[in-house]
Amino acid sequence: MSTVPQAGGAPVDGVPPLLRAIVDDAALVAERPRPEMATVVDEHLAARATDAGGLLGSLVVPVSRLSELVAVLVKRRPSAPVPVALSVDTGLGGVPKALSLTSSRAALLDPRTVEMPAPHDVDSVWLERVTEFVPEDVVAVVEPRRPDADGSSDWLDGVRRVVDHGCRPKLRCGGGRAGAFPGVHDVAGFLALAVGAGRSFTASLGLQAAVRHTDPDTGFTHHGWLNLLVATVRALGARPDADVEDDIGEALRVTDGDTLAAELGGVGPDAAVRVRALFSSFGSTAVAAQGRELARLGLL
């Protein structure tokens, strides 16, 4: 029996509103040997069928492998269209064809977002091209490239241009080298900017666990996605005279999962809606592990 109040109100299918559809399955874009499509699809559909299946958002699929995904889904015949996030790895010119394919396979695929990297100093000309290729009923997600050095004002300026243009900014939270993991300063700046502008955001690779921790094998310190969620809650509830980035930074540094769970347990239904209107989702290559960790913390 959970001792933590259900965050965001009564759960639906075992998952409270604050956590529903928050985990995007990023197995197909992981920085590792190319995964087998059939294996990824089978594991994704199996995860959706579990008690914690409501945690799952979209399956992130590279545009270059979309036809392969369709071929597997034709054989699997899912009971409902699979929500997908199209990860652009073929250039913007490939987006219309990809969206045309999803449209022709509406019984199998439900395209939610089109996600793409951009220069850290992304400008309005580049963003206008994105607008031309991504229709209004699909969300354009743009990830300005962040330099390894923490505290880059140029990178945050790029994030601000993405926000001002009406696109959803993405924060990459890790990778195969130490510099791919943003410091607390950069993450706090990103969150403060997005929340202050009222713009939804997403986070990608690197958030393998719910709580901040240091990997004993690599020595890399990973941000926790519950830390980001708590930081968003605090940013929304900050007093006008508060130092929002300091409050966010404090939340990002917490390494005790029970502390984070207790704070999230106090989030009511209305606040949950506001928080998730901002923190849309995060990408994980270990989706099954997320449900187990949340259950251990009493959040499911």
C-alpha positions as CSV (number, residue, x, y, z in Angstrom):
1,M,0.0,0.0,0.0
2,S,1.4,3.4,-1.0
3,T,2.0,5.9,1.8
4,V,2.4,8.8,-0.6
5,P,-0.7,10.7,-1.7
6,Q,-1.6,10.2,-5.3
7,A,0.1,13.0,-7.2
8,G,-2.3,15.0,-9.3
9,G,-5.5,13.2,-8.2
10,A,-7.0,9.8,-8.6
11,P,-5.1,7.4,-10.8
12,V,-6.4,6.2,-14.2
13,D,-5.4,2.6,-15.0
14,G,-3.0,2.7,-12.1
15,V,-1.2,5.9,-13.1
16,P,-2.0,9.3,-11.6
17,P,-2.6,12.3,-14.0
18,L,0.7,13.9,-13.1
19,L,2.6,10.9,-14.5
20,R,0.4,9.8,-17.4
21,A,2.2,9.5,-20.8
22,I,5.3,11.1,-19.5
23,V,7.8,8.5,-20.7
24,D,8.7,8.4,-24.4
25,D,10.3,5.2,-25.5
26,A,13.7,6.2,-27.0
27,A,15.0,2.7,-27.6
28,L,15.3,3.2,-31.3
29,V,17.5,6.4,-30.9
30,A,19.7,5.1,-28.1
31,E,23.5,5.7,-28.5
32,R,24.3,2.0,-28.9
33,P,24.3,-0.7,-31.6
34,R,21.3,-0.5,-33.9
35,P,18.4,-2.3,-32.1
36,E,16.1,-4.8,-33.9
37,M,12.8,-3.1,-34.8
38,A,10.7,-6.2,-34.0
39,T,12.3,-6.5,-30.6
40,V,11.7,-2.8,-29.8
41,V,8.1,-2.9,-31.0
42,D,7.3,-6.1,-29.0
43,E,8.8,-4.7,-25.8
44,H,7.0,-1.4,-26.3
45,L,3.6,-3.0,-26.9
46,A,4.2,-5.3,-23.9
47,A,5.1,-2.3,-21.7
48,R,1.8,-0.6,-22.7
49,A,-0.1,-3.6,-21.6
50,T,1.2,-3.6,-18.1
51,D,-0.3,-1.9,-15.0
52,A,2.2,0.9,-15.5
53,G,1.4,1.2,-19.2
54,G,-0.2,4.6,-18.7
55,L,3.3,6.1,-18.1
56,L,4.1,5.6,-21.8
57,G,3.8,8.5,-24.2
58,S,5.3,8.1,-27.7
59,L,7.6,5.7,-29.4
60,V,10.5,7.8,-30.8
61,V,11.3,6.5,-34.3
62,P,14.0,7.8,-36.7
63,V,12.4,9.0,-40.0
64,S,14.9,6.7,-41.7
65,R,13.3,3.7,-40.0
66,L,9.6,4.6,-40.3
67,S,8.9,2.2,-43.1
68,E,10.5,-0.6,-41.1
69,L,8.3,0.3,-38.1
70,V,5.2,0.2,-40.3
71,A,6.1,-3.2,-41.7
72,V,6.4,-4.7,-38.2
73,L,3.2,-3.1,-36.9
74,V,1.3,-4.5,-39.9
75,K,2.2,-7.9,-38.6
76,R,1.6,-7.1,-34.9
77,R,-1.8,-5.4,-35.5
78,P,-1.9,-3.2,-32.3
79,S,-5.3,-2.7,-30.8
80,A,-4.9,1.1,-31.2
81,P,-2.6,3.4,-33.2
82,V,0.8,3.7,-31.6
83,P,1.7,7.3,-30.7
84,V,5.0,8.2,-32.4
85,A,7.5,11.0,-32.2
86,L,9.3,11.3,-35.5
87,S,13.0,11.9,-35.0
88,V,14.4,13.7,-38.0
89,D,17.7,12.0,-39.1
90,T,17.3,12.5,-42.9
91,G,17.0,16.3,-43.1
92,L,13.8,18.5,-43.0
93,G,13.1,17.5,-46.6
94,G,12.1,14.0,-45.5
95,V,9.4,15.2,-43.1
96,P,6.5,15.6,-45.6
97,K,7.0,12.0,-46.9
98,A,7.2,10.7,-43.4
99,L,4.0,12.4,-42.4
100,S,2.3,11.2,-45.5
101,L,3.2,7.7,-44.6
102,T,1.8,8.1,-41.1
103,S,-1.4,9.5,-42.5
104,S,-1.8,6.6,-44.9
105,R,-1.3,4.2,-41.9
106,A,-3.6,6.0,-39.4
107,A,-4.8,2.7,-38.0
108,L,-1.2,1.9,-36.9
109,L,0.4,5.3,-36.2
110,D,-0.6,8.5,-34.4
111,P,2.1,11.1,-35.0
112,R,2.4,13.5,-32.1
113,T,5.7,15.3,-32.6
114,V,8.4,15.9,-35.1
115,E,11.8,16.3,-33.3
116,M,15.0,17.6,-34.7
117,P,18.4,19.0,-33.7
118,A,19.4,22.5,-34.4
119,P,22.5,24.7,-34.1
120,H,22.9,26.2,-30.6
121,D,22.6,29.6,-32.3
122,V,19.5,28.6,-34.3
123,D,18.0,31.6,-36.1
124,S,14.6,32.6,-37.3
125,V,15.4,31.6,-40.9
126,W,16.0,28.0,-39.9
127,L,12.9,28.0,-37.6
128,E,10.8,29.3,-40.5
129,R,11.8,26.2,-42.5
130,V,10.7,24.0,-39.7
131,T,7.3,25.7,-39.7
132,E,7.0,25.1,-43.5
133,F,7.6,21.3,-43.1
134,V,5.7,20.6,-39.9
135,P,1.9,21.0,-40.0
136,E,0.0,22.8,-37.2
137,D,-1.6,19.6,-35.9
138,V,1.9,18.1,-35.1
139,V,4.2,19.7,-32.5
140,A,7.6,20.8,-33.7
141,V,10.3,19.9,-31.1
142,V,13.6,21.6,-31.6
143,E,16.8,20.8,-29.7
144,P,19.4,23.6,-29.9
145,R,22.9,22.0,-29.6
146,R,24.4,22.7,-26.2
147,P,28.2,23.1,-25.9
148,D,30.0,20.9,-23.4
149,A,30.9,23.9,-21.2
150,D,28.2,24.7,-18.6
151,G,26.7,28.2,-18.6
152,S,26.6,29.0,-22.3
153,S,24.5,32.2,-22.8
154,D,24.6,31.6,-26.6
155,W,22.9,28.2,-26.1
156,L,20.1,29.7,-23.9
157,D,19.6,32.5,-26.4
158,G,19.0,29.7,-29.0
159,V,16.5,28.1,-26.6
160,R,14.8,31.4,-26.2
161,R,14.5,31.8,-30.0
162,V,12.9,28.3,-30.3
163,V,10.4,29.3,-27.5
164,D,9.6,32.7,-29.1
165,H,9.0,31.0,-32.5
166,G,6.3,28.7,-31.0
167,C,8.3,25.5,-31.1
168,R,8.8,23.1,-28.2
169,P,12.4,23.2,-26.9
170,K,14.2,19.9,-26.0
171,L,16.9,19.5,-23.4
172,R,19.4,16.7,-24.0
173,C,20.3,15.3,-20.6
174,G,23.2,12.9,-21.4
175,G,25.1,10.8,-23.8
176,G,28.3,8.9,-24.2
177,R,30.7,11.5,-22.8
178,A,30.8,13.7,-19.7
179,G,30.1,16.9,-21.6
180,A,26.8,15.6,-22.9
181,F,25.4,15.8,-19.3
182,P,24.3,19.4,-18.7
183,G,25.2,20.9,-15.3
184,V,22.6,22.1,-12.8
185,H,23.2,25.7,-14.0
186,D,22.2,24.9,-17.6
187,V,19.2,22.8,-16.7
188,A,17.9,25.4,-14.2
189,G,18.3,28.1,-16.9
190,F,16.5,26.0,-19.5
191,L,13.6,25.2,-17.1
192,A,13.3,28.8,-15.8
193,L,13.2,30.1,-19.4
194,A,10.5,27.6,-20.6
195,V,8.3,27.9,-17.5
196,G,8.6,31.6,-17.5
197,A,7.4,31.7,-21.1
198,G,4.7,29.2,-20.5
199,R,6.1,27.0,-23.2
200,S,6.0,23.2,-23.0
201,F,9.3,21.4,-23.2
202,T,10.7,17.9,-23.4
203,A,13.8,16.2,-22.2
204,S,15.8,13.5,-23.9
205,L,18.6,10.9,-23.5
206,G,20.3,10.7,-20.1
207,L,17.3,10.5,-17.8
208,Q,17.6,6.8,-17.2
209,A,16.4,6.9,-13.6
210,A,13.8,8.9,-11.6
211,V,16.3,10.3,-9.1
212,R,19.7,12.1,-9.5
213,H,22.6,9.7,-9.1
214,T,26.1,9.0,-10.2
215,D,26.8,6.0,-12.4
216,P,29.5,3.9,-10.6
217,D,30.8,2.6,-13.9
218,T,31.2,5.8,-15.8
219,G,31.4,8.4,-13.0
220,F,28.8,10.5,-14.9
221,T,26.2,12.2,-12.7
222,H,22.7,11.7,-14.2
223,H,19.8,14.1,-13.6
224,G,16.6,12.4,-12.4
225,W,13.4,13.0,-14.2
226,L,11.5,13.3,-10.9
227,N,13.9,16.1,-10.0
228,L,12.9,17.9,-13.2
229,L,9.3,17.4,-12.4
230,V,9.7,18.8,-8.9
231,A,11.7,21.7,-10.3
232,T,8.8,22.5,-12.7
233,V,6.4,22.4,-9.8
234,R,8.5,24.8,-7.8
235,A,9.0,27.1,-10.8
236,L,5.2,27.3,-11.3
237,G,4.6,28.0,-7.6
238,A,7.5,30.5,-7.1
239,R,6.7,33.9,-5.5
240,P,7.3,36.9,-7.8
241,D,10.3,38.0,-5.6
242,A,11.8,34.5,-5.5
243,D,15.0,33.4,-7.3
244,V,13.5,30.8,-9.5
245,E,16.7,29.4,-10.7
246,D,17.9,28.8,-7.2
247,D,14.7,27.0,-6.3
248,I,15.0,24.9,-9.4
249,G,18.7,24.2,-8.8
250,E,17.9,23.0,-5.2
251,A,15.3,20.5,-6.6
252,L,17.7,19.2,-9.3
253,R,20.4,18.4,-6.6
254,V,18.1,16.2,-4.5
255,T,19.3,12.6,-4.4
256,D,16.7,11.1,-2.1
257,G,13.7,9.7,-4.0
258,D,11.4,9.6,-1.0
259,T,11.9,13.4,-0.6
260,L,10.9,14.0,-4.2
261,A,7.9,11.6,-3.9
262,A,6.7,13.4,-0.8
263,E,6.8,16.7,-2.6
264,L,5.0,15.4,-5.6
265,G,2.4,13.8,-3.4
266,G,1.2,17.3,-2.5
267,V,0.5,18.2,-6.1
268,G,-3.3,18.5,-6.6
269,P,-5.3,17.9,-9.8
270,D,-5.3,21.5,-11.1
271,A,-1.6,21.9,-10.4
272,A,-0.9,18.6,-12.2
273,V,-2.6,19.9,-15.3
274,R,-0.5,23.1,-15.3
275,V,2.8,21.1,-14.6
276,R,2.2,18.7,-17.4
277,A,1.2,21.4,-19.8
278,L,4.9,22.4,-19.4
279,F,6.8,19.2,-18.8
280,S,5.4,17.3,-21.7
281,S,7.6,14.1,-21.6
282,F,11.1,12.7,-21.5
283,G,12.9,10.0,-23.5
284,S,14.1,6.8,-21.9
285,T,15.7,3.7,-23.2
286,A,14.6,1.8,-20.0
287,V,10.9,2.3,-20.0
288,A,10.1,-0.8,-17.9
289,A,12.4,0.3,-15.2
290,Q,10.5,3.6,-14.7
291,G,7.3,1.9,-13.4
292,R,9.3,-0.3,-11.0
293,E,11.1,2.7,-9.5
294,L,7.9,4.7,-9.1
295,A,6.2,1.8,-7.4
296,R,9.1,1.5,-5.0
297,L,8.7,5.2,-4.2
298,G,4.9,4.8,-3.7
299,L,3.9,7.0,-6.6
300,L,2.1,4.1,-8.4
